[in-house]
Every structure is written in structure tokens, then in C-alpha cells.
Amino acid sequence: MKISKEMDLYEKLQILSDAAKYDVACTSSGVDRRGSGKGMGNCTAAGICHSFSSDGRCISLLKILFTNECVFDCRYCINRSSNDTARAAFTPEEVCTLTMEFYRRNYIEGLFLSSGILVSPAYTMELLYQTIFKLRREYGFEGYIHVKAIPGAPRELIERTGFLADRMSVNLELPTAEGLRKLAPHKSRKRILTPMRQIQLGHEQNQYDLALYRNAPRFVPAGQSTQMIIGATRENDYQILSVAEALYQKFRLKRVFYSAFVQVNQDALLPALPDGPPLLREHRLYQADWLLRFYGFSAAELLNERHPNFNVFLDPKCDWALSHLENFPVEVNTADYHTLLRVPGIGPKSARRIVQARKLGNLDFQSLKKAGVVLKRAVYFITCGGRQMYPLKMDEDFILRNLLSSEKTPFREEATYRQLSLFDAGQMLGPVPEKLKQTGLG
């Protein structure tokens, strides 16, 4: 497992960028912080390019591990200590060089830095802190930085790092403490939640300080996030979504990320996945997570003990609506904002437009289409002026058949599970496909 040979920077980058691909907890900045003009970069609300790979992973950051060497032996992890795999480690200077050079070339808009556990949590966190400190203070980098907080590291190290980073995250790893004991016995739920609580309280205190002192240093201004692996243990969707809801409520997290379990190790305690990673399940959990954060739903409304898993054929909002037909149809000219949000095909933006537009007069179905309402879903659940768009039956089977037949591009379970690599450029410069030439875009 030890790093046994000298490597150049390119070799390290190949190993440690590839080793970071299973960590999905990176996203756009969510913070408005302009550069001082003395350094390089800034972190305004649009500071991170919203560029994602086909499976939803953010590819706009330089996403690397500081090292893939690890003293832990988590059964699901490619970097577990018992695996015979190529190991590498950067120095703080090398991470700074890579970040600045990639930024100058406009390849990236920020840095996402995680790490295996080298020697101990305290030792690893000290290296991450030194790296971020050097990048900010010596290299003058003022762009977005997302860094992992290592559970078990000293509080003062996490605090100092938090005053340099824009976002921090602590991976929950698995949804339940039982699953953690089974597959990652070196880790514990208490040890993971401790730095998560520290970051939450530090962020809240910092918001109070900034209200009093405009120039107070900012602590993790973009908040914190976490990640759960889905499908490695037997928790149902209701348990997973309930854990996410509790994290949002108790720790004020910005995002909970869900990572479909990828079988990279052969282990008797890991599930067999003949059909590949449970990507459709991950997709449904992200849709439900959106409903928790922006639509006012609770986990208990979407699922329960009798119905613990999401419908594989319908998105969670449509599935909920079909189970609560007594609430429909909704009259769009009189319903309040929160009621409109419960209608399939109506999102926060279109609901706000409806509320504003109807101040000028009653809306019709053409107006709803212009407001961004997806009528192929909403038409079964709404009326305009007391009338439906078509004479439709409020019957669950009838609506279900029509909703399923209207889905022209269903989510495919066989979608490729990979993120865009820094080394894919050569593969993308091949001959232009004939179909692309015919469009005039080639």
C-alpha cells in the first residue's frame, strides 16, 4: 500500500483525479464573493460553471484527492488499505501549481480537494489546511474552493480551514449507523456528525458576526454538504430520505448528494449488482430531495412504512399526486403558491409566474404554457376557469397510463457511470460524425 516510487506531476494527476471520481459532493458555489483585485479569480454567484456530465457530476472543478493512500479499510472503497492499487500523494506545492495552471488556461473555475487518510485524520487535515493556506495566501487564488473536513481531526484545524474554504463537506458515507458498522468499522456516526455540527455552528456564528462587523472573516460562506452511498446496504428509500430530511433540518446542510453504489471490490458483505449501479434509484432520490428543499414536501408525505420505495416508472411528484387525487383538480386562477407547487408540471418559477400573471386577469392554458408549465403532466391535475383542457377522467389508472405513454425519453438504467476526465480531450478530437456535419454544427 505504501507509495514506493517517485512519480512526476502528470502521473500523480492521472491517479488522483481518477481516484476522486466516486466523490460526487461537488457543485456550484452558492456564494457571492468577488475577488479583491490583488489575486487571481473570484467567487461570485456564477463563479462556478454549471457544466455537468451525463450522470449529473459537476466537471467544472479540478477534482482531486490529495492522496489515495488510506489507513482505513472500508469495504466499498477503491482506496481501502487492503487493495493492491497504485498509490500517490501530492505535496501542497503541487496542488497549488495544478490549480493555478488549470485556472489560467480556463479549464476550471475552482478546486475540489478531498483525501484518503494518510497516517491519521489530524495529519491529513493539517496537509489539507497547509495546501489551502498556501493557495490563498502565497498564490493569491481567490476562486472557489471546496475541501473535505476529515472526521477525527482537531477542531482548531477544521476551524482554520473553514476560514479559507468556500464550502466544506463531511461524508456521511452510509445512511445508517448499522451500515457504517458493517462496512466501515473504522468510522462511526458520532465521529462523522461532530465536525458537521462544528461547521454548522461556526457558520451560524459567522453570520451573526458579519451582521455586526462587515469586514469580519467569512467562515464556510457557501455552507456544507454531505454524501451518502446508495445501494451498498439494505436501507429503503424512506429511511434514506428521512435521514436527508433530518440533516437539512438539524445541520442546515446546503445539499445531500446520493451516490449509486459501484462495485469496485469483491467482498462477501457487499451486494451483487448484476444490472450495474442503481442509477435509477439515485435519480429518484435526487428528484425527491428537490421536493424536500424547494416544494415544501416532507419525507413522510412521499413515502411511508407501507410504501417505502419510490415508483421506478414515475417521478416522486407524479406518484404522490396519483395517490392523492382527492386534492385535485387545482384551479390555477385561485390556488395559492404552495398549492400550485404540488401540481405535477408546475415548478417554483412557473408557480411564481402564475401568481404574478393572474393579477392582470384570468389565465388560460396557452398562458400557462408560456409561463413554463409542463402541460403534458399538469393537464390531468388542473382547471382554468373551472374547465379542463380536455374532458379527462380523474381516475388513477387512466392518468397513470397516459403519463407513462407521454414519457418519450425514459431514464435508462444502462447509462454509463463515469465522469469527464481531464485526459479525455484527445478522445474528443477525433473525426466529426457524419450526422453532425449535416447539421452545420460540425
C-alpha positions in Angstrom: 0.0 0.0 0.0 2.9 2.4 0.5 3.9 4.8 -2.1 7.1 3.2 -3.3 8.4 5.1 -6.4 9.0 8.6 -7.5 6.3 10.0 -9.8 6.1 13.1 -11.9 3.2 15.5 -11.5 1.4 14.1 -14.6 1.4 10.6 -13.2 0.1 11.7 -9.9 -2.6 13.7 -11.5 -3.8 10.7 -13.5 -4.0 8.5 -10.4 -5.5 11.1 -8.0 -8.1 12.6 -10.4 -9.3 9.2 -11.3 -9.5 8.2 -7.6 -11.7 11.2 -6.9 -14.4 10.3 -9.4 -16.6 8.4 -6.9 -17.0 11.5 -4.7 -20.0 13.4 -6.1 -20.3 16.1 -3.4 -19.2 19.0 -5.6 -21.5 21.6 -7.0 -21.8 25.2 -8.0 -20.5 27.7 -5.5 -23.7 29.1 -3.9 -21.7 32.1 -2.6 -21.3 35.7 -3.8 -17.8 36.8 -3.1 -15.9 39.0 -5.5 -12.1 38.9 -5.8 -10.1 41.7 -4.2 -8.4 42.6 -7.5 -5.0 41.7 -6.0 -5.2 37.9 -6.5 -6.5 35.6 -9.2 -10.1 34.6 -9.6 -13.4 35.4 -7.9 -16.3 33.5 -6.4 -19.5 35.4 -7.4 -22.8 33.5 -7.6 -21.9 32.4 -11.1 -18.3 31.8 -10.4 -18.5 28.1 -11.0 -19.6 27.0 -14.5 -22.8 24.9 -14.4 -21.2 22.2 -16.5 -22.2 18.6 -15.7 -21.5 15.2 -17.1 -24.4 13.0 -18.3 -24.8 11.3 -14.9 -25.0 14.6 -13.1 -21.5 15.0 -11.8 -20.0 18.5 -11.8 -17.0 18.7 -14.1 -16.1 22.4 -13.7 -13.8 21.9 -10.8 -10.3 20.5 -10.5 -11.5 17.5 -8.5 -8.6 15.5 -6.9 -7.6 13.6 -3.9 -4.5 14.9 -2.0 -3.6 11.2 -1.7 -5.3 7.9 -2.3 -3.3 6.2 0.4 -5.6 5.3 3.3 -5.2 3.6 6.7 -8.9 2.7 6.8 -10.3 -0.5 5.1 -13.8 0.5 4.2 -15.2 -2.5 2.2 -16.9 -0.4 -0.5 -13.9 2.0 -1.2 -11.5 1.5 -4.1 -8.8 3.1 -1.9 -9.2 0.7 1.0 -5.9 -0.2 2.7 -6.1 -3.9 1.7 -6.4 -3.1 -2.0 -3.4 -3.6 -4.2 -3.6 -0.4 -6.2 -1.3 2.3 -7.4 -0.8 4.9 -4.7 0.3 8.5 -5.0 0.3 11.7 -3.0 0.6 15.4 -3.9 2.6 17.9 -2.0 0.8 21.2 -1.1 3.0 23.0 -3.6 1.9 20.6 -6.4 -1.8 21.1 -5.7 -1.3 24.9 -5.8 0.7 24.7 -9.1 -2.0 22.5 -10.7 -4.9 24.7 -9.6 -3.2 27.9 -10.8 -2.1 26.5 -14.2 -5.5 24.9 -14.9 -7.3 28.2 -13.9 -5.0 30.3 -16.1 -5.9 28.1 -19.0 -9.7 28.4 -18.3 -10.0 24.7 -17.8 -11.5 25.1 -14.3 -13.3 27.6 -12.1 -12.3 26.2 -8.8 -10.8 23.4 -6.7 -12.4 20.4 -5.0 -10.0 18.8 -2.7 -10.5 15.5 -0.8 -8.2 12.9 0.5 -7.6 9.4 1.8 -6.5 9.2 5.4 -2.7 9.4 5.4 -1.1 8.4 8.8 -4.1 9.8 10.8 -7.0 12.2 10.5 -5.1 15.0 12.2 -2.0 14.6 9.9 -4.2 14.6 6.8 -6.2 17.6 7.9 -3.0 19.5 8.6 -1.8 18.8 5.0 -5.2 20.0 3.5 -5.0 23.1 5.6 -1.4 23.9 4.6 -2.4 23.4 0.9 -5.4 25.8 1.1 -3.5 28.3 3.1 -0.6 28.3 0.6 -3.1 28.6 -2.3 -4.9 31.6 -0.8 -2.0 33.5 0.9 1.0 32.8 -1.3 -0.5 32.2 -4.7 -3.3 34.7 -4.3 -6.1 32.4 -5.5 -9.5 33.9 -4.9 -11.6 31.4 -6.8 -13.9 28.7 -5.3 -12.5 26.1 -3.0 -14.4 23.1 -1.7 -12.5 21.0 0.8 -13.3 17.9 2.9 -13.3 18.0 6.6 -11.7 14.9 8.0 -13.7 13.3 10.9 -11.5 12.8 13.9 -9.3 15.9 13.1 -8.7 18.5 15.8 -11.4 21.2 16.0 -8.9 24.1 15.6 -7.7 22.6 12.2 -11.2 22.4 10.9 -11.9 25.9 12.1 -8.8 27.4 10.4 -9.6 25.6 7.2 -13.2 26.8 7.3 -12.0 30.5 7.2 -10.1 29.7 3.9 -12.6 27.5 2.1 -15.9 28.5 0.4 -17.6 25.1 1.1 -16.7 22.2 3.3 -18.3 18.7 3.4 -18.2 15.7 5.7 -19.3 12.5 4.0 -21.9 10.6 5.9 -20.8 7.6 3.8 -23.8 5.3 4.6 -27.4 6.2 5.6 -27.4 4.3 9.0 -25.0 3.7 11.8 -25.7 0.0 11.4 -24.5 0.1 7.8 -21.4 2.0 8.8 -20.5 -0.6 11.5 -20.9 -3.3 8.9 -18.9 -1.9 6.0 -16.7 0.8 7.6 -15.9 -0.4 11.1 -13.1 2.2 11.5 -15.7 5.0 11.2 -18.6 5.9 13.5 -21.7 8.1 13.1 -20.8 10.2 16.1 -17.3 10.9 14.7 -18.8 12.0 11.4 -21.5 14.2 12.9 -19.1 16.0 15.3 -17.3 18.1 12.6 -20.6 18.5 10.7 -22.1 20.2 13.8 -19.0 22.3 14.3 -19.2 23.6 10.8 -22.9 24.4 11.2 -22.4 26.3 14.5 -19.4 28.1 13.1 -21.3 29.2 10.0 -24.2 30.5 12.1 -21.9 32.4 14.5 -20.1 33.9 11.5 -23.4 35.1 10.0 -24.1 36.9 13.3 -20.5 38.4 13.3 -20.9 39.6 9.7 -24.1 41.4 10.7 -22.2 43.4 13.3 -18.8 43.7 11.5 -18.9 43.9 7.7 -15.2 43.1 7.4 -15.2 40.0 9.7 -13.5 37.0 8.1 -16.0 34.6 6.4 -16.4 31.0 7.7 -17.5 28.5 5.0 -19.7 31.1 3.3 -21.2 28.5 0.9 -22.2 26.2 3.7 -21.6 22.5 3.9 -22.8 19.3 2.1 -22.5 15.6 2.5 -22.8 12.4 0.5 -24.5 9.0 1.0 -23.8 5.8 -0.9 -27.0 4.3 -2.1 -27.4 0.5 -2.5 -24.4 -0.8 -0.6 -26.6 -1.6 2.4 -30.3 -2.6 2.7 -31.9 0.7 3.7 -35.1 1.5 1.8 -35.8 4.9 0.1 -38.0 6.1 3.1 -35.1 5.6 5.5 -32.6 7.3 3.2 -34.9 10.3 2.5 -35.7 10.6 6.3 -32.0 10.8 7.1 -31.6 13.5 4.4 -34.5 15.5 5.8 -33.1 15.3 9.3 -29.7 16.6 8.0 -31.4 19.5 6.3 -33.3 20.4 9.5 -30.7 19.8 12.2 -27.5 20.7 10.4 -28.7 23.2 7.9 -26.9 21.4 5.0 -26.9 23.0 1.6 -27.0 19.7 -0.3 -27.2 16.0 0.4 -25.7 14.1 -2.5 -26.6 10.5 -3.4 -24.0 8.2 -5.0 -25.2 5.0 -6.6 -23.1 2.1 -5.2 -20.4 1.0 -7.7 -19.0 -2.4 -7.1 -15.3 -1.8 -7.3 -14.3 -4.5 -4.7 -15.2 -8.2 -4.4 -16.4 -8.7 -0.8 -18.9 -11.1 0.7 -20.6 -8.3 2.7 -21.2 -6.2 -0.5 -24.3 -6.7 -2.6 -24.1 -8.3 -6.1 -25.2 -5.9 -8.8 -25.8 -7.9 -12.0 -27.5 -4.9 -13.6 -24.9 -2.4 -12.6 -25.1 0.6 -10.2 -28.7 1.6 -9.1 -28.7 4.8 -11.1 -32.5 5.0 -11.5 -32.8 4.8 -7.7 -30.3 7.5 -7.3 -32.2 9.6 -9.9 -35.5 9.2 -8.0 -33.8 10.2 -4.7 -32.4 13.4 -6.3 -35.9 14.2 -7.6 -37.4 13.6 -4.1 -34.6 15.7 -2.5 -35.6 18.6 -4.7 -39.2 18.2 -3.5 -37.9 18.5 0.1 -35.8 21.6 -0.5 -37.9 23.6 -2.9 -41.5 22.3 -2.9 -42.4 22.0 0.7 -42.8 18.3 0.8 -41.8 16.1 3.8 -40.4 12.6 3.6 -43.5 11.2 5.3 -45.7 12.6 2.6 -43.7 11.0 -0.2 -43.1 7.6 1.4 -44.1 5.6 4.5 -43.6 2.2 6.1 -46.3 0.6 3.8 -44.8 2.3 0.7 -41.1 2.5 1.5 -39.6 2.8 -2.0 -40.2 5.1 -5.0 -42.0 4.1 -8.1 -39.5 3.2 -10.8 -41.8 4.3 -13.6 -43.0 7.7 -12.2 -41.2 10.7 -10.7 -42.0 11.1 -7.0 -44.2 14.2 -7.5 -46.5 12.4 -10.1 -46.6 9.4 -7.9 -47.7 11.5 -4.9 -50.3 13.2 -6.9 -51.8 9.9 -8.1 -52.0 8.8 -4.5 -53.8 12.0 -3.5 -56.3 12.6 -6.3 -58.7 14.0 -3.7 -56.6 17.2 -3.8 -57.2 17.6 -7.5 -58.0 19.2 -9.9 -56.5 22.6 -8.7 -57.9 25.8 -10.1 -54.9 27.8 -11.2 -56.7 31.1 -11.1 -57.4 30.9 -7.4 -54.9 28.4 -5.8 -52.2 29.8 -3.6 -48.5 29.4 -4.4 -47.9 26.4 -2.2 -50.9 24.5 -3.6 -49.6 25.2 -7.2 -46.2 23.7 -6.2 -47.9 20.4 -5.6 -49.2 20.1 -9.1 -47.0 17.9 -11.4 -45.6 20.0 -14.2 -45.5 23.2 -12.2 -42.3 24.3 -10.5 -41.3 27.2 -8.3 -40.6 29.5 -11.2 -43.8 28.8 -13.1 -45.8 28.9 -9.9 -44.4 32.4 -9.2 -45.2 33.5 -12.8 -48.8 32.2 -12.4 -49.3 34.2 -9.2 -48.0 37.4 -10.8 -49.7 37.0 -14.1 -53.2 36.4 -12.8 -53.2 39.8 -11.1 -53.8 41.1 -14.6 -56.6 38.8 -15.4 -57.6 35.1 -15.6 -55.2 32.7 -17.2 -55.9 30.1 -19.9 -54.0 27.0 -20.9 -52.0 28.9 -23.5 -50.9 31.4 -20.8 -49.8 28.5 -18.6 -47.7 27.1 -21.4 -46.0 30.5 -21.8 -45.4 30.6 -18.0 -43.4 27.4 -18.3 -45.9 24.8 -17.1 -45.3 21.3 -18.5 -48.9 20.7 -19.7 -48.4 17.1 -20.7 -48.2 16.3 -16.9 -50.2 19.2 -15.4 -53.2 18.8 -17.6 -54.6 15.9 -15.6 -54.5 17.9 -12.3 -55.6 21.5 -13.1 -58.5 23.6 -14.4 -58.6 27.1 -15.8 -61.8 28.9 -15.1 -63.4 25.7 -13.9 -62.7 23.8 -17.1 -60.2 21.1 -18.1 -58.1 21.4 -21.2 -59.7 18.2 -22.4 -62.5 16.1 -21.0 -60.4 13.8 -18.7 -61.4 11.3 -16.1 -60.0 11.7 -12.6 -59.1 8.1 -12.5 -55.8 6.8 -11.2 -55.3 4.0 -13.8 -56.3 6.3 -16.7 -53.9 9.1 -15.6 -51.1 6.6 -15.0 -51.4 5.0 -18.4 -51.3 8.4 -20.1 -48.4 9.7 -18.0 -46.3 6.7 -18.9 -47.1 6.9 -22.6 -46.1 10.6 -22.7 -42.6 9.9 -21.5 -40.7 9.9 -24.7 -37.2 9.7 -23.2 -37.3 7.5 -20.1 -34.2 7.4 -17.8 -32.0 4.5 -18.9 -30.5 2.2 -16.2 -27.7 1.3 -18.6 -26.3 4.9 -18.7 -22.5 5.0 -18.4 -21.2 5.7 -14.9 -18.2 7.9 -15.4 -17.2 11.5 -15.1 -15.4 13.5 -17.7 -11.7 13.0 -17.2 -9.0 15.7 -17.5 -7.4 13.4 -20.0 -10.4 12.9 -22.4 -9.5 15.8 -24.6 -7.6 13.7 -27.1 -10.5 11.3 -27.4 -12.9 14.2 -28.2 -10.8 15.5 -31.1 -11.5 12.6 -33.5 -13.3 12.9 -36.8 -16.6 14.7 -36.8 -19.6 12.2 -37.2 -21.4 12.5 -40.5 -24.7 13.3 -38.8 -23.1 16.3 -37.0 -21.7 17.6 -40.3 -25.2 17.5 -41.8 -26.5 19.9 -39.1 -23.9 22.5 -39.9 -22.5 22.4 -36.4 -19.5 20.2 -37.2 
